[in-house]
């Protein structure tokens, strides 16, 4: 069997049991390779925001597209939980919530924000709520080229909001 040191096999299936570290690094590596293949950088872009081996992400404040004024607290909570979840991913440096909060309602472009925060990825999105249904739309953007890397829409019941936040973080990874 191809099971490495410190790894066992799942007795029920006979498949190797991979550590969480390797599982977390695989999607991150795939994202990096995808960025390099689909969004090549030219010399000018590299000097604007260095794209080295570090993945640096800023999660911009999410837009509250719900009519009720008190929904702003809910939107801030979703934003904070996303920052917290994404910060736990090995190999991903996430800008603090306080630093990006200053950019709420900013008219700066994605490349300008990327340069200001020294990040190469930006997550932006919106939160809407109708009754007990929550819709979160998130977009991962290459901060240098201003190109979408990934986008997704999530519709869930309000009772599943914490599960939703974890799912978004996993998909981004």
Secondary structure, 3 states (H helix, E strand, C coil): CCCCCCCCECCCCCCECCCHHHHHHHHHHHHHHHHHHHCCCCHHHHHHCCCCCCEEEEECCCEECCCCCCHHHHHHHHHHHHHHHHHCCCCEEECCHHHHHCCCCCCCCHHHHHHHHCCCEEEEEEEEEECCEEEEEEEEEECCCCEEEEEEEEEEEHHHHHHHHHHHHHHHC
